[in-house]
Each structure stands twice: as C-alpha cells, then as structure tokens.
Amino acid sequence: MRRQAAPDQPWYAVWVRGYDVVGHPAQPGILAASRQRIPPPPIRALTARA
C-alpha cells in the first residue's frame, strides 16, 4: 500500500544457503530460522525499475 507524499522504504535481497530451525528466544513454542553457524550472506539493495 502506498502512502501519499511519503518516500518508499528501502528493500533488500538476501540469499541464504541454509539455516537451522530453533525455538524463538522471545516467544516460547514458536519456531524461528537461525543462521548463527552460517557465514553472513551478501546483502544488496533492490532498486526500482521503470
């Protein structure tokens, strides 16, 4: 949804080759993805295409 007279928020793409499923640290009973044992992935900004 667009907000009138407001700039778009930046979006980023991250490719993750793997992750571990762990319990969410702040929400018991909820699962979360963890990449703690995996090197940080490259992150790049997505740009708008006209």
Phi, psi and omega in degrees: 000130180275147176252125182297136175063021178240139178291152176294149176279146180290147176240148181228149176250134178227127176258124181244126182278341180188165179199164175254145174266124183227167173288138179296129185293335183253352183226093180305139179087356180253135177270152180217161176268137178232134174241032182301324182269002185249138179302150180301137180278162174291144180236133177224146179286141175268138180247153180287144176244130182275000000 
